[in-house]
Amino acid sequence: MNTVSAVGELIGNTPVFSLEHPLVPPNKKLFIKLEQFNPNFSIKDRTALGLIQKAFESGKLKPGGTVIESTSGNLGKSLAMLSASLGFHLIVVVDPKVSKNSLNWFKAFGAEVEVVEVPDAFGGYQTARIERVKELLKTYPGAYWTNQYDNPDNPLYHELVTAKEFLDLPVDMIVGSVSTGGHFGGISKGIRAARPEIRCMACDVVGSAIFGAPFHPYLLNGLGLSWRAENTDLEAFDFLNSVTDQNAISLCRLLARDTGLLLGGSSGVVIFSALMALQLDDIQSVMAIAPDSGINYLEQFYDDEWLADKKMPLLSCEQLRQQLALSLKAFDATLDVVK
């Protein structure tokens, strides 16, 4: 019997799901790396573990010390879990988009929560949360800011550790989401070093400013930013693709009903992009990294009343097929300027 004695030992080695669905083109393969099988149901468990391990190793974080981080949910949950396991004090800075479920999750592990109520000048909350973190660092001298956005330990951990789980996979392309630039930027660099023939497509939600478009608010959380974090190196990717709220949410709802997979919104963005990539002639197999579970969003886009309030109609399978075709045309038109 294999046993572990710390929750950190449960992180990683997540399963791969082979998707069989009418939206997958005939004779092609779509694999999904299900990061929801980490103990807190997201890839952020990996990020949190890497950041905290490095902080302890470098002496920037001492046993019993304080960690502060800005988070839309998943990283906060992961850090909260590790704070209970490893014995440090955690303060998470969130915004009003965070669910009550997430707030209770943080508190269950003993974390302290700060909510930023006023958005930044662009209508988003990310920069406002960062400003609050900087204020708290003055209040708690010696506290460690994990700073998932700009801390190079974030992508480095994924390059050296997470990427190893992708090196033996029989795929032509790997698709992942960007926000802080940590997990997929690191994975892409690790893959390029070992298997440069595998192409990497980074995707994001329409409205995010990471790829250079003007920022505007969007419904999905857990990905996208109103700026580009220092950890986001677009040169690490072969292709970029943006997906609308409606396409991502509709795909998540369709897959839940058709396959029994309950996925988060960023997973919808990634899998929509992967399905689009599979329509390219030279791509036969794709691995989509699904960052988290839909359990975090049962009161959001898995709630019909929430969707009605947001005036967000769900698309059918056939409508999604049409959206994939339109997205492919737009993608083809930008190939000569992407990279």
Solvent accessible surface area in square Angstrom, and as a share of the most:
residue,aa,sasa,rsa
1,M,219,0.98
2,N,157,0.80
3,T,100,0.58
4,V,76,0.43
5,S,112,0.72
6,A,40,0.31
7,V,51,0.29
8,G,16,0.15
9,E,101,0.45
10,L,90,0.45
11,I,21,0.10
12,G,15,0.15
13,N,131,0.67
14,T,8,0.05
15,P,58,0.36
16,V,62,0.36
17,F,69,0.29
18,S,49,0.31
19,L,7,0.03
20,E,149,0.67
21,H,18,0.08
22,P,91,0.57
23,L,9,0.05
24,V,18,0.10
25,P,29,0.18
26,P,116,0.73
27,N,153,0.78
28,K,37,0.16
29,K,103,0.44
30,L,0,0.00
31,F,36,0.15
32,I,0,0.00
33,K,7,0.03
34,L,8,0.04
35,E,1,0.00
36,Q,31,0.14
37,F,127,0.53
38,N,3,0.02
39,P,41,0.26
40,N,5,0.03
41,F,72,0.30
42,S,1,0.01
43,I,3,0.01
44,K,27,0.11
45,D,0,0.00
46,R,5,0.02
47,T,3,0.02
48,A,0,0.00
49,L,21,0.10
50,G,4,0.04
51,L,1,0.00
52,I,0,0.00
53,Q,79,0.35
54,K,85,0.36
55,A,1,0.00
56,F,60,0.25
57,E,135,0.60
58,S,60,0.39
59,G,29,0.28
60,K,126,0.54
61,L,5,0.02
62,K,127,0.54
63,P,114,0.71
64,G,58,0.56
65,G,20,0.20
66,T,23,0.13
67,V,0,0.00
68,I,0,0.00
69,E,0,0.00
70,S,0,0.00
71,T,1,0.01
72,S,41,0.27
73,G,6,0.06
74,N,21,0.11
75,L,2,0.01
76,G,0,0.00
77,K,2,0.01
78,S,0,0.00
79,L,0,0.00
80,A,0,0.00
81,M,10,0.04
82,L,1,0.01
83,S,8,0.05
84,A,64,0.50
85,S,50,0.32
86,L,76,0.38
87,G,45,0.43
88,F,12,0.05
89,H,66,0.29
90,L,1,0.01
91,I,0,0.00
92,V,0,0.00
93,V,0,0.00
94,V,0,0.00
95,D,7,0.03
96,P,63,0.39
97,K,84,0.36
98,V,18,0.10
99,S,15,0.10
100,K,142,0.60
101,N,63,0.32
102,S,7,0.05
103,L,39,0.19
104,N,81,0.42
105,W,42,0.15
106,F,0,0.00
107,K,119,0.50
108,A,88,0.68
109,F,67,0.28
110,G,59,0.57
111,A,9,0.07
112,E,63,0.28
113,V,33,0.19
114,E,40,0.18
115,V,62,0.36
116,V,19,0.11
117,E,113,0.51
118,V,111,0.64
119,P,57,0.36
120,D,26,0.13
121,A,109,0.84
122,F,133,0.55
123,G,36,0.35
124,G,7,0.07
125,Y,39,0.15
126,Q,24,0.11
127,T,45,0.26
128,A,19,0.14
129,R,8,0.03
130,I,22,0.11
131,E,96,0.43
132,R,74,0.27
133,V,0,0.00
134,K,91,0.39
135,E,89,0.40
136,L,6,0.03
137,L,47,0.23
138,K,169,0.72
139,T,92,0.53
140,Y,66,0.25
141,P,117,0.74
142,G,77,0.74
143,A,20,0.15
144,Y,20,0.08
145,W,47,0.17
146,T,0,0.00
147,N,24,0.12
148,Q,8,0.03
149,Y,6,0.02
150,D,45,0.23
151,N,18,0.09
152,P,92,0.58
153,D,24,0.12
154,N,2,0.01
155,P,18,0.12
156,L,78,0.39
157,Y,36,0.14
158,H,0,0.00
159,E,54,0.24
160,L,102,0.51
161,V,67,0.38
162,T,1,0.00
163,A,2,0.01
164,K,137,0.58
165,E,45,0.20
166,F,1,0.00
167,L,44,0.22
168,D,136,0.70
169,L,31,0.16
170,P,99,0.62
171,V,7,0.04
172,D,45,0.23
173,M,0,0.00
174,I,0,0.00
175,V,0,0.00
176,G,0,0.00
177,S,5,0.03
178,V,2,0.01
179,S,16,0.10
180,T,7,0.04
181,G,2,0.02
182,G,1,0.01
183,H,18,0.08
184,F,2,0.01
185,G,2,0.02
186,G,0,0.00
187,I,0,0.00
188,S,0,0.00
189,K,77,0.33
190,G,9,0.08
191,I,0,0.00
192,R,68,0.25
193,A,88,0.69
194,A,55,0.43
195,R,60,0.22
196,P,98,0.62
197,E,112,0.50
198,I,2,0.01
199,R,71,0.26
200,C,0,0.00
201,M,0,0.00
202,A,0,0.00
203,C,0,0.00
204,D,2,0.01
205,V,1,0.01
206,V,57,0.33
207,G,6,0.06
208,S,7,0.05
209,A,18,0.14
210,I,0,0.00
211,F,42,0.18
212,G,57,0.54
213,A,56,0.44
214,P,118,0.74
215,F,35,0.15
216,H,91,0.41
217,P,91,0.57
218,Y,24,0.09
219,L,43,0.21
220,L,4,0.02
221,N,17,0.09
222,G,30,0.28
223,L,7,0.03
224,G,4,0.04
225,L,4,0.02
226,S,11,0.07
227,W,67,0.24
228,R,109,0.40
229,A,2,0.01
230,E,143,0.64
231,N,14,0.07
232,T,10,0.06
233,D,53,0.28
234,L,34,0.17
235,E,117,0.52
236,A,3,0.02
237,F,1,0.00
238,D,34,0.18
239,F,35,0.14
240,L,36,0.18
241,N,16,0.08
242,S,56,0.36
243,V,2,0.01
244,T,56,0.33
245,D,19,0.10
246,Q,49,0.22
247,N,7,0.04
248,A,0,0.00
249,I,0,0.00
250,S,2,0.01
251,L,0,0.00
252,C,0,0.00
253,R,41,0.15
254,L,8,0.04
255,L,2,0.01
256,A,28,0.22
257,R,165,0.60
258,D,76,0.40
259,T,42,0.24
260,G,65,0.62
261,L,19,0.10
262,L,60,0.30
263,L,0,0.00
264,G,0,0.00
265,G,1,0.01
266,S,6,0.04
267,S,0,0.00
268,G,1,0.01
269,V,0,0.00
270,V,0,0.00
271,I,0,0.00
272,F,2,0.01
273,S,0,0.00
274,A,0,0.00
275,L,2,0.01
276,M,0,0.00
277,A,0,0.00
278,L,0,0.00
279,Q,59,0.26
280,L,27,0.14
281,D,133,0.69
282,D,85,0.44
283,I,0,0.00
284,Q,89,0.40
285,S,13,0.08
286,V,0,0.00
287,M,1,0.00
288,A,0,0.00
289,I,0,0.00
290,A,1,0.01
291,P,10,0.06
292,D,2,0.01
293,S,7,0.05
294,G,0,0.00
295,I,67,0.34
296,N,12,0.06
297,Y,15,0.06
298,L,90,0.45
299,E,108,0.49
300,Q,22,0.10
301,F,5,0.02
302,Y,31,0.12
303,D,48,0.25
304,D,90,0.46
305,E,141,0.63
306,W,49,0.17
307,L,8,0.04
308,A,74,0.57
309,D,104,0.54
310,K,84,0.36
311,K,175,0.74
312,M,31,0.14
313,P,88,0.55
314,L,68,0.34
315,L,27,0.13
316,S,54,0.35
317,C,33,0.20
318,E,92,0.41
319,Q,82,0.37
320,L,0,0.00
321,R,100,0.37
322,Q,97,0.43
323,Q,58,0.26
324,L,5,0.02
325,A,45,0.35
326,L,104,0.52
327,S,26,0.17
328,L,30,0.15
329,K,143,0.61
330,A,61,0.48
331,F,6,0.03
332,D,68,0.35
333,A,78,0.60
334,T,57,0.33
335,L,63,0.32
336,D,124,0.64
337,V,118,0.68
338,V,38,0.22
339,K,124,0.53
